[in-house]
Amino acid sequence: MDKKILAIGIVLLMIAVATATTVLFLFPYQPDKPPQADGTGSTQQGIQEVVNANNQFAFDLYSKLDESEQGNIFYSPYSISTALAMTYEGAKGQTADEMKSVFHFPENDILRPNSAAIYNNINKEGKDYELKTGNALWAQYDYQFLEDYTSRVEKYYGGKLANLDFKQETEKSRQIINTFIEEQTNDKIKNLIPEGVLDSMTRLVLTNAIYFKGTWEWEFDESNTREQDFKITSTDIVKTPMMHMSPEKTTFNYADTEDLQILELPYKGGDISMLILLPTENLNSIEPSLTAEKLNEYKTQMTETKLDSISFPKFEFDSKYFMKGTLSTMGMPTAFGNADFSGMDGTKNLQISQVIHQAFVKVDEKGTEAAAATAVVMRETSMSPTRNIFRADHPFIFIIQEKETGNILFIGRVNDPTQQ
């Protein structure tokens, strides 16, 4: 009997290994080892142009989501912009013009090498934090895409191509893509593409994933964390774990303006930081005017400042957006209708059927973990403080950025830190 059970166990193990090997074989590359892109010709000025485009889109989208989202908001503008930049590479005519306008893309000779340089810098080795991003093209195996298009996406975005069978094996294809995204994001982004999004007319899925995990340069002491009030509004108050720090031997990049306090919390390694925008009154006082230019204006007012105390809530939540309607109203409806993606396949038979974005963030005493993924599915036809006290006990905006360029990797709003 024992031998029979052992034999069954061995068979099941062999099946599991074979299944995993088969799935891995269908991946375009090992999920934790994204390929290099070709950044030849990139310049500091060019990188800044691409960063400025990404950051402008970040706030354009924030403004649009603010119209419909009442609670917490979190997304990666970098992930969305990158996935749509790969799609833009195949767009022509009005379709391309609208996409360029919505994402503020510079000319291709600027966009391509400098996007590659930013991608390579995110994936550089030897960091004191984890930060990786990866792109992929998932194509119907018997559909003819132009080699010029696929090679260009691989060259400048590291977006290697994998062949799947959406016609006959739609569900298996969906699971393979989702498994790849899960592995790229340390299992934080699950089921990116839900059932029913792909069908037998799906011809291409473009994906981007980004993952970050970093520890604070100066960690909060867990023993100081305690339940305290967080004022969603003056009458809607919740209890939440509030972290506390009384820094004695360091200064923080900080500004206190008429409208808000802005604080920069660096992560170990010095390359990545979190900016916290805490309004003096409520978010309505700063959200309408918040743009990339306004953020830069705030940054110029920041100086190294000794703070008496910092109070900041722990929070963890995820988000998911189906962005077809949002991107259409932002100015690119043609891509979802009478589209011209002839740069992909030489025909006008393809259109975007859906853009899906999913994100996760966790902030605690040690640091931050954040992940996001984007799939583009192509189908054929309080009171002002009297001391230097930073107390985030009411809704605020936070940004995770690359310090040197200001490139916004993630942006979010905490309206209620108790919401999961």
Phi and psi in degrees as a GROMACS rama.xvg file:
@    title "Ramachandran Plot"
@    xaxis  label "Phi"
@    yaxis  label "Psi"
@TYPE xy
-61.6391  -39.3295  ASP-2
-64.6665  -38.004  LYS-3
-65.4952  -43.7147  LYS-4
-63.3117  -41.9105  ILE-5
-61.6107  -43.2258  LEU-6
-62.2024  -43.316  ALA-7
-63.0086  -41.0156  ILE-8
-61.5819  -42.3503  GLY-9
-64.0369  -42.713  ILE-10
-61.4964  -45.6767  VAL-11
-62.7984  -39.6984  LEU-12
-63.8323  -41.855  LEU-13
-63.9291  -38.7253  MET-14
-64.8436  -42.9782  ILE-15
-62.3815  -44.2926  ALA-16
-63.6309  -42.6014  VAL-17
-63.4281  -40.9937  ALA-18
-64.2617  -45.5547  THR-19
-62.8398  -40.4821  ALA-20
-64.5064  -40.7433  THR-21
-63.0129  -45.5295  THR-22
-62.131  -46.2233  VAL-23
-60.2037  -37.2065  LEU-24
-63.3561  -31.1002  PHE-25
-83.0014  -10.459  LEU-26
-69.8328  148.316  PHE-27
-71.7009  -25.8294  PRO-28
-164.376  168.844  TYR-29
-64.4588  124.23  GLN-30
-53.706  -33.806  PRO-31
-90.7221  6.47971  ASP-32
-130.902  71.6239  LYS-33
-63.4726  141.751  PRO-34
-70.9957  160.454  PRO-35
-74.0787  153.278  GLN-36
-109.046  166.373  ALA-37
-96.3712  102.122  ASP-38
-96.4303  17.7403  GLY-39
-57.5014  128.125  THR-40
95.2783  -1.99561  GLY-41
-72.8006  151.389  SER-42
-136.234  162.646  THR-43
-61.0032  -38.9924  GLN-44
-66.3393  -41.5332  GLN-45
-65.3715  -42.0401  GLY-46
-58.8974  -42.8613  ILE-47
-65.2374  -34.2761  GLN-48
-62.8388  -43.1054  GLU-49
-68.8535  -39.9825  VAL-50
-61.4512  -44.278  VAL-51
-61.3504  -38.6714  ASN-52
-63.665  -46.1695  ALA-53
-61.0025  -45.1023  ASN-54
-68.443  -36.1484  ASN-55
-65.1488  -42.7415  GLN-56
-62.5597  -37.7835  PHE-57
-54.4986  -44.7444  ALA-58
-81.9569  -30.1583  PHE-59
-59.3959  -45.6255  ASP-60
-69.3944  -39.2665  LEU-61
-57.6083  -44.7856  TYR-62
-61.2153  -40.3243  SER-63
-69.36  -43.4522  LYS-64
-66.9123  -33.5429  LEU-65
-61.07  -26.1739  ASP-66
-69.0065  -29.052  GLU-67
-117.599  -21.0443  SER-68
-98.4405  121.358  GLU-69
-90.3319  -25.5165  GLN-70
-100.853  -142.699  GLY-71
-69.1038  151.053  ASN-72
-129.926  139.712  ILE-73
-158.923  133.049  PHE-74
-162.64  167.708  TYR-75
-111.301  103.973  SER-76
-61.4495  -32.5135  PRO-77
-61.6292  -44.9429  TYR-78
-62.353  -46.286  SER-79
-65.6637  -47.3028  ILE-80
-60.153  -40.1627  SER-81
-67.9513  -45.0932  THR-82
-61.4586  -39.8491  ALA-83
-78.214  -23.4073  LEU-84
-66.7068  -40.0947  ALA-85
-64.2945  -36.4301  MET-86
-68.6843  -41.999  THR-87
-58.4305  -30.654  TYR-88
-58.1865  -23.2972  GLU-89
-104.667  4.34372  GLY-90
-88.7549  150.307  ALA-91
-134.101  162.253  LYS-92
57.7246  -137.616  GLY-93
-62.6196  -35.1485  GLN-94
-58.0441  -46.6428  THR-95
-67.5173  -41.5511  ALA-96
-60.7028  -43.6593  ASP-97
-66.4568  -42.4895  GLU-98
-64.1363  -41.5454  MET-99
-60.6883  -39.5921  LYS-100
-68.2841  -45.4025  SER-101
-64.6831  -40.4937  VAL-102
-97.6607  -0.377451  PHE-103
58.1664  31.3353  HIS-104
-61.6677  135.877  PHE-105
-74.6412  -179.548  PRO-106
-60.9305  155.007  GLU-107
-57.8995  -35.2491  ASN-108
-69.4078  -16.4055  ASP-109
-94.1636  -45.6712  ILE-110
-60.6686  -46.3213  LEU-111
-67.497  -61.0567  ARG-112
-66.4985  -31.4477  PRO-113
-79.8911  -30.1754  ASN-114
-62.3737  -39.8016  SER-115
-63.1541  -41.7791  ALA-116
-65.2187  -41.2884  ALA-117
-63.8739  -45.0219  ILE-118
-59.0024  -46.6429  TYR-119
-64.5563  -37.2524  ASN-120
-67.3231  -38.7013  ASN-121
-60.5139  -38.5875  ILE-122
-91.9333  11.0648  ASN-123
-63.2725  153.466  LYS-124
-89.7658  171.538  GLU-125
71.1481  39.1296  GLY-126
-102.093  159.687  LYS-127
-88.5587  9.97116  ASP-128
-146.283  166.598  TYR-129
-99.86  125.794  GLU-130
-152.469  117.922  LEU-131
-143.631  149.719  LYS-132
-139.31  150.979  THR-133
-149.949  146.014  GLY-134
-121.799  154.573  ASN-135
-155.183  151.055  ALA-136
-113.413  128.355  LEU-137
-115.552  106.085  TRP-138
-112.625  145.784  ALA-139
-60.1433  125.198  GLN-140
-63.2442  -28.0178  TYR-141
-106.323  14.9917  ASP-142
-99.5947  135.345  TYR-143
-89.2757  104.623  GLN-144
-95.2944  149.775  PHE-145
-68.9554  130.53  LEU-146
-61.5048  -31.9256  GLU-147
-61.4088  -38.8531  ASP-148
-70.3043  -51.8606  TYR-149
-65.344  -36.5884  THR-150
-71.6597  -33.0098  SER-151
-68.0497  -42.2962  ARG-152
-64.3578  -40.1677  VAL-153
-67.2452  -40.147  GLU-154
-65.284  -46.6055  LYS-155
-98.4088  -17.6089  TYR-156
-123.883  0.720125  TYR-157
65.5674  17.5899  GLY-158
-85.2223  83.6513  GLY-159
-70.2323  154.446  LYS-160
-99.0812  136.758  LEU-161
-125.53  141.406  ALA-162
-98.3352  131.542  ASN-163
-129.534  172.415  LEU-164
-117.818  88.1597  ASP-165
-70.307  -24.8722  PHE-166
-69.383  -52.5517  LYS-167
-99.3812  -24.8055  GLN-168
-129.829  57.3725  GLU-169
-59.621  -49.1085  THR-170
-67.5633  -41.3179  GLU-171
-61.5694  -40.9285  LYS-172
-62.5502  -43.6929  SER-173
-59.9669  -43.9536  ARG-174
-66.329  -37.1822  GLN-175
-63.6479  -46.2702  ILE-176
-62.6318  -46.3359  ILE-177
-63.1643  -38.7046  ASN-178
-64.2728  -40.9355  THR-179
-61.1237  -44.6293  PHE-180
-65.0559  -40.8136  ILE-181
-58.4036  -45.3003  GLU-182
-68.0494  -33.6798  GLU-183
-69.0378  -25.9328  GLN-184
-112.411  23.4602  THR-185
55.4391  39.6984  ASN-186
65.8583  18.2977  ASP-187
-87.8378  -25.8517  LYS-188
-110.74  103.67  ILE-189
-110.308  146.077  LYS-190
52.8798  47.0568  ASN-191
-53.7079  -48.7774  LEU-192
-99.9974  108.235  ILE-193
-74.628  166.834  PRO-194
-58.8854  141.867  GLU-195
95.0855  -14.2651  GLY-196
-76.8696  -40.7227  VAL-197
-92.3339  149.311  LEU-198
-149.451  -171.934  ASP-199
-68.5005  -12.3885  SER-200
-95.9709  -1.26883  MET-201
-66.7349  132.938  THR-202
-118.456  -24.2464  ARG-203
-157.41  137.478  LEU-204
-125.384  125.997  VAL-205
-106.511  130.337  LEU-206
-127.248  145.95  THR-207
-128.989  142.124  ASN-208
-133.586  144.446  ALA-209
-138.371  139.242  ILE-210
-136.634  136.188  TYR-211
-137.3  137.165  PHE-212
-145.155  118.299  LYS-213
-140.73  152.627  GLY-214
-102.196  145.867  THR-215
-59.99  145.683  TRP-216
-60.0326  -38.6481  GLU-217
-125.529  105.872  TRP-218
-75.9274  154.394  GLU-219
-81.3993  143.613  PHE-220
-80.4701  119.61  ASP-221
-58.5623  -30.1408  GLU-222
-68.1448  -16.4717  SER-223
-91.6706  -5.97651  ASN-224
-77.4803  131.553  THR-225
-150.353  157.466  ARG-226
-67.2242  125.995  GLU-227
-144.397  171.857  GLN-228
-74.9829  140.178  ASP-229
-125.105  121.213  PHE-230
-92.7169  96.7285  LYS-231
-62.0139  -45.732  ILE-232
-138.33  -179.959  THR-233
-64.4414  -22.598  SER-234
-111.936  -14.6416  THR-235
-106.454  101.654  ASP-236
-122.47  133.159  ILE-237
-121.294  156.863  VAL-238
-91.3142  133.468  LYS-239
-147  151.956  THR-240
-65.5554  118.797  PRO-241
-109.701  125.037  MET-242
-84.5146  150.754  MET-243
-136.076  145.968  HIS-244
-145.032  136.965  MET-245
-120.687  79.8243  SER-246
-66.5922  127.932  PRO-247
-108.179  -29.8971  GLU-248
-115.874  15.5294  LYS-249
-143.197  164.498  THR-250
-119.947  160.795  THR-251
-126.397  146.985  PHE-252
-69.5692  119.077  ASN-253
-154.703  150.356  TYR-254
-146.374  146.479  ALA-255
-125.058  103.222  ASP-256
-101.331  -177.54  THR-257
-64.2368  -32.7994  GLU-258
-92.8633  -30.6016  ASP-259
-162.215  166.829  LEU-260
-103.686  139.129  GLN-261
-127.09  126.774  ILE-262
-127.242  138.555  LEU-263
-108.612  121.466  GLU-264
-107.406  112.487  LEU-265
-81.5103  152.423  PRO-266
-99.0553  157.073  TYR-267
-55.495  138.846  LYS-268
106.458  -26.4698  GLY-269
81.0974  -3.9141  GLY-270
-89.6181  -29.5241  ASP-271
-120.234  143.201  ILE-272
-145.954  163.554  SER-273
-109.631  129.599  MET-274
-99.8733  132.598  LEU-275
-117.091  122.29  ILE-276
-106.537  103.735  LEU-277
-107.569  108.472  LEU-278
-67.8003  149.403  PRO-279
-64.7  -40.6978  THR-280
-106.737  -83.2365  GLU-281
-144.49  170.603  ASN-282
-61.8061  -28.4457  LEU-283
-60.7123  -20.4311  ASN-284
-78.3845  -17.3263  SER-285
-124.012  -25.0884  ILE-286
-58.6335  -45.2011  GLU-287
-60.3337  -29.9953  PRO-288
-100.937  5.72943  SER-289
-80.5148  113.237  LEU-290
-134.672  173.556  THR-291
-60.7841  -39.116  ALA-292
-66.3551  -41.085  GLU-293
-64.9931  -39.4099  LYS-294
-61.2146  -43.7171  LEU-295
-61.8689  -36.6898  ASN-296
-63.6756  -44.1543  GLU-297
-60.5098  -42.4408  TYR-298
-60.6027  -36.4582  LYS-299
-66.3954  -19.6873  THR-300
-89.3032  -6.14079  GLN-301
-81.5684  138.427  MET-302
-137.862  162.335  THR-303
-68.0962  119.53  GLU-304
-133.199  139.94  THR-305
-82.7907  120.234  LYS-306
-103.864  139.923  LEU-307
-74.2974  -37.0895  ASP-308
-159.109  154.693  SER-309
-129.99  127.79  ILE-310
-123.925  130.462  SER-311
-149.791  133.07  PHE-312
-76.8112  146.309  PRO-313
-75.2738  144.452  LYS-314
-157.499  157.08  PHE-315
-152.837  124.298  GLU-316
-159.612  165.999  PHE-317
-129.282  168.111  ASP-318
-146.328  158.642  SER-319
-148.337  132.532  LYS-320
-130.406  131.133  TYR-321
-99.317  110.11  PHE-322
-100.703  7.18011  MET-323
-55.3038  -52.2258  LYS-324
-65.2862  -41.3466  GLY-325
-62.6514  -48.7736  THR-326
-67.9989  -32.5161  LEU-327
-62.345  -48.1774  SER-328
-71.3521  -20.8176  THR-329
-77.2316  -13.3695  MET-330
130.439  12.3361  GLY-331
-129.476  54.6455  MET-332
-67.4482  -28.5163  PRO-333
-61.8785  -33.5042  THR-334
-61.3268  -24.3345  ALA-335
-100.139  0.294176  PHE-336
-131.331  -106.034  GLY-337
-83.1715  66.0144  ASN-338
-84.3028  158.445  ALA-339
-125.41  94.9483  ASP-340
-111.392  40.5176  PHE-341
-66.1984  -16.3093  SER-342
-69.374  -11.9187  GLY-343
-89.7018  -43.9605  MET-344
-134.827  1.53119  ASP-345
81.7766  2.64092  GLY-346
-127.531  175.684  THR-347
-110.132  34.3893  LYS-348
-88.6032  -10.1205  ASN-349
-103.685  145.432  LEU-350
-145.079  160.921  GLN-351
-79.2288  126.473  ILE-352
-94.2781  -28.9013  SER-353
-164.153  148.809  GLN-354
-121.646  120.864  VAL-355
-115.865  132.451  ILE-356
-130.54  133.096  HIS-357
-134.215  140.114  GLN-358
-144.49  157.651  ALA-359
-141.041  141.106  PHE-360
-144.782  141.743  VAL-361
-138.604  124.298  LYS-362
-122.838  125.109  VAL-363
-141.686  -166.048  ASP-364
-62.9202  -30.9176  GLU-365
-82.7458  -35.8237  LYS-366
166.81  -140.911  GLY-367
-140.033  139.725  THR-368
-123.975  129.474  GLU-369
-143.3  143.906  ALA-370
-148.507  152.515  ALA-371
-156.081  156.102  ALA-372
-148.189  149.367  ALA-373
-131.632  136.044  THR-374
-124.24  128.202  ALA-375
-106.93  116.019  VAL-376
-99.4908  118.938  VAL-377
-100.812  130.741  MET-378
-120.618  150.541  ARG-379
-75.5919  178.071  GLU-380
-94.659  150.956  MET-383
-68.9521  134.986  SER-384
-71.447  146.645  PRO-385
-95.9633  -14.7718  THR-386
-122.671  178.397  ARG-387
-79.22  73.2691  ASN-388
-117.737  130.357  ILE-389
-110.974  109.639  PHE-390
-127.754  101.213  ARG-391
-86.1621  71.4355  ALA-392
-108.776  22.1899  ASP-393
-151.498  166.999  HIS-394
-51.3124  140.827  PRO-395
-147.557  167.175  PHE-396
-108.988  142.025  ILE-397
-133.198  149.248  PHE-398
-134.798  131.015  ILE-399
-104.753  119.578  ILE-400
-131.258  158.412  GLN-401
-81.6965  122.444  GLU-402
-63.9741  -42.3942  LYS-403
-64.1557  -43.8062  GLU-404
-101.175  -17.7319  THR-405
79.6416  10.5693  GLY-406
-61.9211  120.715  ASN-407
-81.7134  112.066  ILE-408
-85.7692  -40.3039  LEU-409
-141.227  148.901  PHE-410
-142.953  143.676  ILE-411
-155.074  169.381  GLY-412
-128.249  129.606  ARG-413
-101.665  105.947  VAL-414
-94.6831  -34.579  ASN-415
-147.658  102.709  ASP-416
-66.0189  -12.0496  PRO-417
-86.4629  -11.6945  THR-418
-74.6546  134.541  GLN-419
